[in-house]
Amino acid sequence: MTINATFIGQIIVFLILLWFISKFVTPTLSATLAERAKKIADGLAAADKGQKSLAEATDRADAIVREARERAKQIEDLAARRSNEAIEASKQSAQSEGARIVAAARDEAATETGRAREALRREYGTLVVAGASRLLEREIDPRTHEKLLEQLASEIARG
């Protein structure tokens, strides 16, 4: 192998090309690659941060849902208790009202029974007087014999 001018020219062109690449191309590529590596690192960091935020948000949402369910259960239990209390109060009110109505009906029935008995006594007394006047064939005056009629009515009532 002989060293000639072409070979030396090629070496010089190669060295100039090497210097040009190292001076201008390499820094540009390095900066671009460094910038891209930084963007990738930032993207990975943001993704990790996003996953952590998502996990925290999921945990908070789960806690809020659990708390809401517990609160809903408490409200449901309270509503059931109040409903049962209202039902019991209504039952007691209805029972007391029913008892009052039954007592009033009994009192009214007793009063009406007393009135009916009294009316029957009077009518019976009138019938007895009418029957006695027919038997005696003379008329008995109810006003004149009122005391006698009352005594007769009381005897009929007792017996």
Steps between C-alpha positions, in 0.01 A plus 500: 500500500646821397408830645425746227335838473151358450527305821622804691221707343248243610643502853483880509141500366413227752652702785318816387177303474562355846568845642189644326281219637638535852478880488155549346301179462579322828402789730172547312424130515607484863278795592207347310558160661541660844184700451312190387639300796389781735149501344479123537619520863253781569222298333585194710511712814165657410355155431622377840362813664171451313479137611565606861238774470258252346562253782449775759186622327368143479569451871326829582205412277472158664511663844231750397284221356541294820414803710197576282382140527540507878311828517226364273474192722470723808231709330317184394516359854379831643214514250404141585505581872292813452259310279460228763453763770237676290324169436504416871372847589223464242410156637485632854298800389263275306466264796428783741255657253335160451475451875351849537247431223406164656461661842287778353288244315458298818399812692258597227361145489457504877326837483273385217427176687403703808280727289338202331435333834351817637281539191394136529417549867285800421329324214454189713356713776263664252397158371447373854288803584301453178455133581401573857250764390342252265487249779345750733303647213574842595777730398793567721638849467880484462547845656296412800665169556852603403651384827336162464622471143857588595494240778366243255771592246774462762362160602497392136856622459620298797324183415 
